[in-house]
Amino acid sequence: MLAIRVENLSKRYRIGTAQTRFRYHDTLRDRLVEWVKAPLRGLRGPGEEYVWALREVSFDVPEGQVLGIIGRNGAGKSTLLKILSRVTEPTEGTVTVRGRVGSLLEVGTGFHPELTGRENIFLNGAILGMKRAEIERKFDEIVAFAEVEKFIDTPVKRYSSGMYLRLAFAVAAHLEPEILVVDEVLAVGDAEFQKKCLGKMSDVAQQGRTVLFVSHNMSAILRLTQEAIVLEKGRLVKRAPTAEAVDYYLSSGHSELGERRWEAEEIPAAAAPFVPLALRVRNGRGQVVDTVRSVEGATVEFEYRLEAPVQGLRVGIYLMTIRGEFVFTSFDTDDPGLFERYGTRPAGHYLSRAILPPDLLNEGRYVIGVNASSFSVRRYFMDENALSFNVDISGAPGTQWPEVRLGPIRPRLEWRIERLE
Amino acid sequence: MSSEPITVYIRPSRGLRALNLRDLWIYRELIYFLVWRDLKVRYKQTLLGASWAILQPLITMLVFDFIFGRVGKVPTEGLPYPLFSFAGLLPWGLFSTALNQGSRSLVSNQNMITKIYFPRLVLPLAAILAGLVDFAIAFLILIGLMIYYGVTPAAAFWTLPFFILLALITALGVALWLSALNVRYRDVNHALPFLTQLWLFLTPIAYSSSLISERWRLIYALNPMAGVVNGFRWALFGVGEGPGIGLWMAVFVALGLLISGLFYFRAMERMFADLI
């Protein structure tokens, strides 16, 4: 039995609408000016003002499957989810959905800060499509799950952000839809909360309901899904068992070897004033390469522009294995001296460069994620899968034995052998 | 526990769309909760709370009484001026609140629109219905005034709900047009106060419609609110223009606004989430 059937789905956006980078509203004046300027062309110009967010995507999801959806920012994942949850209409194609679609991207939608926890549960439940009787039946369970018993009659504007998030999640999680859509919940909330989300997701999956899981976190995708689809520039390019799809995703798209550039439409509007430009891996001789030698060391450089001064900015990288396990996280202002010197970073064009020492990484493929944020103030930009590169270990310690060494690092440790007698 | 799950077909819609009132019925509880939210929130952090619903028409009435009643000496079909103007201000308050809240309802709930599916008609509908509570509160003042002036209600008192409905239909019809336009052109936000004010002067609230000369009567009657206000005075006090051609025109225009508004709204609905 199929839960979802997607056939030739396409979605076109006019440039300048919500999904693209420049978010603005028409005013009548703009329309009039446009019209006065080009009276012969009519009110609407030809096709070049449109972008395709999805192009002829087709796939089925059998009932009870947990399907992963992977793709870069701007590949069409959110558009696909929005169409599935009927927020927006497709331009072409059809979708057949069997059952109620609930989604964890709706967490807290319609919450009103002036209303109490109790009132918001009822309001939010109704917004998510629950019947009043259904909410009443699950009320105690929701409150218990959110752990807000004591504050249930307090306006939610007095809640801590953790409590707020827990309550919002609790309502959404108790919707019990036949099809659950999870979009990057791992990006919000603390570790505890994320664990709860993932726990709830696997519960749902075990009850035989259908789950669509979108994430940049490859280890979560690998852990929770058996099969995944890969979207690339609005097209479905691969459907395979998860491990294979993840490999495909990580090795594709990096066609410009050793370098990742960001196009304007890949940068979310919320990133402003931070504009990521490029991320590069250079070898010991300064060449941009896809494979570095572990004995040589390497340089990771992140080029970006600030369109306005930013206070407390830190720009950094995550290094992960291809399986999504973190190796380390490092920021350019980790050094207190540098942090002080760059307390406010003026507008301009920048390059933050990190030197990876020789004999650091083991052989294999690694993924670099980037992050630009002001601690506890705002995250401007994050791409957990910005670029991947290979590490070649010729000449590294222990290579005289042709064996696989476990672990992501391969340090050259100083060994001393003493004979005790 | 659950019966056979429903199957939903998602496909692009073309041309005029069916109104799909069935969907609206399924989501009737959401309308209720949104009305309830609006009421709770509206007065939660105000000092005077619900007395705002009384103060607004009351103070306007006092100002009108001074300017038009005492200084201007506007004819009032034999009624005390405060009673005369309040009977107009009452449905006007209902209409203007409904029109303004309804027209802004989509933009002010944009996070719901971009994240969740529900029939979008729910939003202007809920915004308009929320105005009824203020109306009911202000109605108590009218009763108080009638007792004070010793005026007994006319025999046609029972027709009042019809005129209330007419005011709501007019507000909804215009709000459907404006709320959908507002998604695309935020000019609506700027135009609304101006439109409301203009409309107020075109409605016989401070003055009597008997002042309008015969040859303009029919054009004047194209404003459904003229029909509502005249109807209120007729139903309450038995004075002025009763049901006639003017009222029929009001009903006709109001229904025209409602039906065209519904279809325009439905046609634009598919683009709300992309444009807002």
Interface residues (C-beta under 8 A of the other chain):
Chain A: Y13 R14 T17 A18 Q19 H25 D26 T27 L28 R29 R31 K82 I83 L84 S85 R86 V87 T88 E89 P90 T91 E92 G93 T94 V95 T96 V97 R98 G99 R100 V101 L105 E106 T109 G110 H112 E114 L115 E119 F122 L123 A126 I127 L128 G129 K131 R132 E178
Chain B: S2 P5 I6 T7 V8 Y9 I10 R11 P12 S13 Y27 E29 L30 Y32 F33 L34 W36 R37 K40 V41 K44 Q45 N109 N111 M112 I113 T114 K115 I116 Y117 F118 R184 Y185 R186 D187 R270 A273 D274 L275 I276
